[in-house]
Amino acid sequence: MTSVNTPPLFDPRRVPVVGIDDHLPKVQPHALQPQALAQRFKHPPMWTPELKGEPKFSDRAPVHASVLVPLVMRDYGVTVLLTERTAHLSSHSGQIAFPGGKADPEDTNATETALREAEEEIGLDRHFVEVLGSLPIYTTGSAYIVTPVVALVHANYNMRINPHEVADAFEVPLDFLMNPANHRRHSVEWAGSHREWLSMPYHDATNERFIWGATAGMLRNFYRFLIG
């Protein structure tokens, strides 16, 4: 699952940045340690999600879905495991995403959907996964009603990418994503409507990973949950 379904010829990288949220405090390093994250979900604060969804642009019936927000416990700090969807998919093609997808009738709950989809997309065995809890539902413009399931992942996890759905998988430091100085705001008139979203572009050794839309929105809610 990822951000809004992209209309033809729409390139979010070309949309001007109208603001950067460097005036907001970053989440302190001690709060990003695995034990602190687990405690946060055990004893959550009173807080309100900043972003609940996107303007609807699809006429189809809403679909329930889940994503896994995998927090990999590295010696040098926690990272977030993300995927790049393949270019041929009918929706959200080529976008940066959490592993996840539509709920199946056999899934007993949202957590089961997230774990199953992570196994199917990137071969992430649930033996390496410790679920912490869920963030509030986020509704995409393409009518997905998404539950983000947050989990710790052991650093020695195995991954087997499904090439039909995933072009690449990579990790981004959690402290980068939880620093609003890296959160950029975009605004544009497109296809007859006004659209706004966040992006969190991350440059690794070889690529710019353009994190935006629903993926960035759910990460922003995670920031509010940790800072609140």
C-alpha positions as CSV (number, residue, x, y, z in Angstrom):
1,M,0.0,0.0,0.0
2,T,1.2,3.5,-0.7
3,S,0.2,7.0,-1.5
4,V,-2.5,8.3,-3.7
5,N,-3.1,6.6,-7.1
6,T,-1.2,8.8,-9.6
7,P,-3.0,10.3,-12.6
8,P,-1.3,10.0,-16.0
9,L,1.7,12.3,-16.4
10,F,1.5,13.4,-12.8
11,D,5.0,13.5,-11.2
12,P,4.9,14.5,-7.5
13,R,8.6,15.3,-7.6
14,R,7.9,18.3,-9.9
15,V,5.2,19.8,-7.6
16,P,6.7,22.8,-5.8
17,V,7.5,22.6,-2.1
18,V,5.3,25.2,-0.2
19,G,6.8,24.6,3.3
20,I,9.2,22.6,5.4
21,D,8.3,21.7,9.0
22,D,11.7,22.4,10.5
23,H,9.9,24.5,13.2
24,L,8.6,21.3,14.8
25,P,10.6,19.3,17.3
26,K,12.1,16.0,16.3
27,V,11.6,12.8,18.3
28,Q,14.5,12.4,20.6
29,P,16.8,9.4,20.1
30,H,16.0,7.7,23.4
31,A,12.3,7.6,22.3
32,L,13.3,5.7,19.1
33,Q,14.9,2.8,20.9
34,P,13.0,-0.6,20.6
35,Q,12.2,-0.8,24.3
36,A,10.9,2.8,24.3
37,L,8.8,2.1,21.2
38,A,7.3,-1.0,22.8
39,Q,6.4,1.0,26.0
40,R,4.8,3.7,24.0
41,F,2.3,1.3,22.5
42,K,1.7,-0.3,25.9
43,H,1.0,3.0,27.5
44,P,-0.1,5.3,24.6
45,P,-0.5,9.1,25.2
46,M,-3.6,11.1,24.6
47,W,-3.1,12.3,21.0
48,T,-4.9,13.1,17.7
49,P,-3.7,11.9,14.3
50,E,-2.9,14.8,12.1
51,L,-3.8,13.2,8.8
52,K,-6.8,10.9,8.5
53,G,-6.9,10.5,4.7
54,E,-7.0,12.0,1.2
55,P,-9.8,13.5,-1.0
56,K,-11.5,10.7,-2.8
57,F,-11.0,10.4,-6.5
58,S,-12.2,6.8,-7.1
59,D,-15.8,5.8,-7.5
60,R,-15.2,2.2,-6.4
61,A,-16.5,0.8,-3.2
62,P,-14.2,1.2,-0.2
63,V,-11.7,-1.7,0.4
64,H,-10.3,-2.6,3.8
65,A,-6.5,-3.1,3.8
66,S,-3.5,-3.2,6.2
67,V,0.1,-2.3,5.9
68,L,3.0,-3.4,8.1
69,V,5.3,-0.6,9.4
70,P,8.4,-2.7,10.0
71,L,10.9,-1.2,12.4
72,V,14.2,-3.1,12.0
73,M,16.4,-3.2,15.1
74,R,19.9,-2.4,13.8
75,D,22.9,-1.9,16.1
76,Y,23.3,1.6,14.8
77,G,19.6,2.5,15.3
78,V,16.1,1.5,14.2
79,T,15.2,1.7,10.5
80,V,12.0,1.5,8.6
81,L,11.7,-1.2,5.9
82,L,10.0,0.1,2.8
83,T,9.3,-1.2,-0.7
84,E,9.2,0.2,-4.2
85,R,6.2,-1.2,-6.1
86,T,6.7,-2.5,-9.6
87,A,5.9,-0.2,-12.5
88,H,3.3,-2.5,-14.1
89,L,0.8,-2.7,-11.2
90,S,-2.6,-1.2,-11.9
91,S,-2.6,1.0,-8.8
92,H,0.2,2.9,-7.0
93,S,2.8,1.6,-9.5
94,G,6.4,2.6,-8.9
95,Q,5.6,4.3,-5.5
96,I,7.3,3.9,-2.2
97,A,5.2,1.8,0.1
98,F,4.9,-0.2,3.3
99,P,4.4,-3.9,2.6
100,G,0.6,-4.5,2.7
101,G,-2.6,-4.8,0.8
102,K,-6.2,-5.8,0.7
103,A,-7.8,-7.9,3.5
104,D,-8.7,-11.4,2.5
105,P,-11.9,-13.1,3.8
106,E,-9.7,-15.6,5.6
107,D,-7.8,-12.9,7.6
108,T,-9.0,-12.8,11.2
109,N,-8.0,-9.1,11.8
110,A,-6.0,-6.2,10.4
111,T,-2.8,-7.5,12.0
112,E,-3.2,-10.8,10.2
113,T,-3.7,-9.0,6.9
114,A,-0.5,-7.0,7.4
115,L,1.6,-10.0,8.4
116,R,0.3,-12.1,5.5
117,E,0.9,-9.4,2.9
118,A,4.5,-8.8,4.2
119,E,5.1,-12.5,3.8
120,E,3.7,-12.5,0.2
121,E,5.4,-9.3,-1.0
122,I,8.9,-9.5,0.6
123,G,9.0,-12.9,2.2
124,L,9.2,-11.5,5.7
125,D,8.7,-14.5,8.1
126,R,6.5,-13.5,11.0
127,H,9.0,-15.4,13.2
128,F,11.2,-12.3,13.0
129,V,8.3,-9.9,13.7
130,E,7.0,-8.6,17.1
131,V,3.8,-6.6,16.6
132,L,3.6,-3.5,18.9
133,G,0.2,-2.2,17.9
134,S,-1.7,-0.2,15.3
135,L,-2.0,3.5,14.3
136,P,-5.3,5.1,13.3
137,I,-6.9,4.2,10.1
138,Y,-5.8,6.2,7.0
139,T,-8.2,6.4,4.0
140,T,-6.5,6.9,0.6
141,G,-8.0,8.7,-2.3
142,S,-8.2,5.4,-4.1
143,A,-10.7,4.2,-1.5
144,Y,-8.4,1.9,0.6
145,I,-9.3,2.0,4.3
146,V,-5.8,1.3,5.7
147,T,-4.8,0.1,9.1
148,P,-1.1,0.6,9.8
149,V,0.3,-2.2,12.0
150,V,3.6,-1.3,13.7
151,A,6.1,-4.0,14.5
152,L,9.7,-4.5,15.5
153,V,11.7,-6.7,13.2
154,H,14.9,-8.6,14.2
155,A,17.9,-7.5,12.2
156,N,18.7,-11.0,11.0
157,Y,15.4,-11.3,9.1
158,N,15.3,-13.0,5.7
159,M,13.7,-11.4,2.7
160,R,12.5,-12.9,-0.6
161,I,11.0,-10.2,-2.8
162,N,8.0,-11.1,-5.0
163,P,9.1,-9.5,-8.3
164,H,5.5,-9.3,-9.5
165,E,4.7,-6.7,-6.8
166,V,8.0,-5.3,-5.5
167,A,10.8,-3.8,-7.5
168,D,13.0,-3.1,-4.6
169,A,13.1,-3.0,-0.8
170,F,15.3,-0.7,1.4
171,E,15.7,0.7,4.9
172,V,15.5,4.4,6.0
173,P,16.6,5.5,9.4
174,L,13.7,6.1,11.7
175,D,15.4,9.2,13.2
176,F,15.4,10.7,9.7
177,L,11.6,10.1,9.2
178,M,10.8,11.3,12.8
179,N,12.5,14.7,12.2
180,P,10.0,17.2,10.7
181,A,12.9,19.1,9.2
182,N,12.7,16.3,6.6
183,H,9.0,16.7,6.1
184,R,8.1,18.9,3.0
185,R,4.6,20.2,2.1
186,H,3.3,20.2,-1.5
187,S,0.2,21.8,-3.0
188,V,-1.1,21.8,-6.5
189,E,-4.3,22.1,-8.6
190,W,-4.6,18.9,-10.6
191,A,-7.4,17.2,-12.5
192,G,-9.9,19.8,-11.3
193,S,-9.2,19.5,-7.6
194,H,-6.8,20.9,-5.0
195,R,-4.3,18.4,-3.7
196,E,-1.9,18.7,-0.8
197,W,0.5,16.1,0.7
198,L,3.8,15.6,2.5
199,S,7.0,14.2,1.1
200,M,10.1,12.9,2.9
201,P,12.7,12.3,0.2
202,Y,15.6,10.2,1.4
203,H,18.9,9.9,-0.4
204,D,20.8,6.7,0.1
205,A,24.1,5.7,-1.5
206,T,22.6,5.4,-5.0
207,N,19.0,6.7,-5.1
208,E,16.5,9.3,-4.0
209,R,13.7,7.4,-2.3
210,F,10.7,9.8,-2.8
211,I,8.4,8.9,0.1
212,W,5.1,10.8,-0.3
213,G,1.3,10.7,-0.1
214,A,-0.3,8.1,2.2
215,T,3.0,6.5,3.1
216,A,4.3,9.9,4.3
217,G,0.9,10.6,5.9
218,M,1.0,7.5,8.0
219,L,4.6,8.2,9.0
220,R,3.6,11.7,10.0
221,N,0.9,10.2,12.3
222,F,3.5,8.0,13.8
223,Y,5.6,11.1,14.5
224,R,2.6,12.7,16.3
225,F,2.1,9.5,18.2
226,L,5.7,9.5,19.5
227,I,6.0,13.2,20.1
228,G,2.5,13.7,21.6
